């Protein structure tokens, strides 16, 4: 086991940055002949995965599993930095406990240091220490754990009387090294204490090296003082360290006194340990095996603690084969202090209503790895170190991109860009970890949260609606989250400063969010951290970094709505993020602003040097740093061609959208806010093909009434000046919850209550929306469509409400100026289009959802998103079926998904018979230009060619060959 010694301490170190500190730590390890050169990169790679900051000014840097081959021998070096080092997560570090470990010995150090995290002022004492012995004394206090486990149980012991059982128990403690002969002699001279229920207790603090308790049960019935002996307890006490043993005795007595008393086999070790741990008498318990490769270290422990806090009941946790009493699963330091390793069994317990469900959810989370990739024990029982390292490498951070080396990413927003890159790094927040006045800290935090809410309100007003405003409104809701506030106050009550408590609450919640199975919801962790940094910046009075004055490509870990709201879009030529998928808010916002962007490029891009030239292709999804002159020249030629095409398209934007041979196909705009209707018209949109009305609902703290909705819708109708408006009725659920319309928790909310299913649960909401839309239109062209319809029954239910509203308003449904249709998003709806077509006025195909539901691929999945392609022949066949059914009944069909603006897909959709394309307002001119470049004969030829292909990639290759 690793231990801390004065010879391993280096005092009065200095470092300009955390990277410099890591290099200094490596030099110390190498000077001690513990590691070879390859371990330096292992330290940096491990830090890139997540911070090794532990708390109270301490970090414990160690290498990755892949770098263990560079470890010559296990050891540790402690480096003191009196002036402190700003760590990359914003914390201030005064001591590095740098570990060279050939397996998981660093967990021993982690466990031994957990006691330091609870001590106020330790960070300052470590910084001020003048001798190595002082540092070791502060860090190295032995953690004394009371021993009570399977090895201290002496079950079915042969004996004739109480003395035999006592002697067996005392000798067991002596053999384990917990006591010496003095203890044995002392208890043998005692009279036992009767605890009732056949329990007898002997206790002494004489000759005790470590506290512990043996439990001895007889193999055959033994009588004592007129009653049968159930067990003899032999307790070795040692001050406060022995308190858990006293608690265990009380738990056992309470359990045996309960009604009905538990049936207890004297030879069942698990049953005895369970009762001693307080898991009897109506307490629910659950066992689960820990599969994490590196045990229950800080990262998975944080996730477990967050889930325990969300459980609704007080959950306890212990090692099945560990020592003594369980600890609170809501305490991070206590959970880490368990020192649980891979393969060990954890016992969860709780009492009260909901306990069983809470334990089931926690056990499932542990089995799933608490956010880490895990494998069953049987799958790795014979795994070689090399194989285990290779498995770990799959999740490690990629290296810094080489010059002129393409880096593949997820295409998020179309377009090409070239400019010097600017790496936007998270500000470093320097603040005290602890504070002595909880009331003052709570007041500071409350004030900062209020200031953050005021800032968000101002940003929302400045953005004039749209996606940015909608997401910022969600940030306001996050700031109002009572659980975040409560977790922060709990941290302050435990001695943390306002800053430390707030960020702890944010970090734990964000990590839990990242572990959600639904990728869309998991990606919202970036929004949570964005909210957290806003408040933390106010508390720390941090000025945000200023970007260059010249045009640049923004490179960042992830970009939040607050960052976007501050961007100068005249200077930002493109956006590159290390994290995120196609549905992350960074991608949504880039598309809304018309800025070329790629996401999920990997952490390596964050190590690039600001000022380096970069090429960005938001159409195909790649970037190149420091391109050669030849590559840059080819890219510039592509950009020139694209710019010329854009200029020509812009000049012709007000022309009717037609194919090269005159076939009329409307090109409309998708809007997330009614305020943008005028802008859409100015870009050549022939109407609005998709108005996402849910953003109106999300912008209000309560359900907007008919008058409020009517006013918003009328603004769009007025701006369109007689052009048609296609409004989608309220589509919430999934990643768009409403705070005033709470929904039950669902395993998969995207296959649950959302769209028309949810609206039909509260028909008055749908009735009010129909009323507001029809009144706002006042006879102007209005097309209302219903989302997530699966069959004609749901359409008829909604139409019945629609007909009631028409009767009340005295308006006639003529099927021309006023239409009611459905979105084709669910495959069943496309397959049943022939039964729907006679009754609807139109179909609008939402290819985003239709594609992911048809292919069973989350289009935001970081590994699978490239395969979620709307040009897959199965999706094209569903589109063809829909068009044929609609045209057979004289109805029109539109497409309002991302496929409608895909350059390769546009001719195919035209060839399939689509009558309308609805795209982002910024893309309207280019979509019109693409239609004008192809004849219908050619479009039908390309459609037939596409339908004949077996895969989406084959479709794209075939279309590319036709260019």
Secondary structure by P-SEA (a helix, b strand, c coil): cccccccccccccccccaaaaaaaaaaaaaaaccccccaaaaaaaaaaaccccccccbbbbbbcccccccccccbbbbbbbcccccccccccccccccccccccaaaaaaaaacccccccaaaaaaaacccaaaaaaaccccbbbbbbcccccccccccccaaaaaaaaaaaaaaaccccaaaaaaaaabbbbbccccbbbbbbcccccccbbbbbbbccccccccccccbbbbbbcccccaaaaaaaaaaaaaaaacccccccccccaaaaaaaaacccccbbbbbbbbcccccccaaaaaaaaaaaaacccbbbbbbccccccccccccaaaaaaccccccbbbbbbbbccaaaaaaaaaaaaaaacccbbbbcccccccccaaaaaaaaaaacccccccccbbbbbccccccccccbbbbbcccccccccccccaaaaaaaaaaaaaaaaaaaaaaaaaacccaaaaaaaaaaaaaacaaaaaaaaaaaaacccaaaaaaaaaaaaaaaaaaccccccccaaaaaaaaaaaaaaaaaccccccccccbbbbbcccccaaaaaacccccccbbbbcccccccaaaaaaaaacccccccccccccccccccbbbbbcccccccccccaaaaaaaaaaaaaaaaaaaaaaaacccccccccbbbbbbbbbbccccaaaaaaaacccccccccaaaaaaaccccccaaaaaaaaaaaaaaacccbbbbbccccccccccccccccccccccccccaaaaaaacaaaaaaaaaaaaaaacccbbbbbbcccccaaaaaaaaaaaaaaaaaaccccccccbbbbbbcccaaaaaacccccccccbbbbccaaaaaaaacccccccccccccccccaaaaaaaaaaaaaaaaabbbbbbcccccccccaaaaaaaaccccccccccaaaaaaaaaaaccaaaaaaaaaaaaacccaaaaaaaaaaac
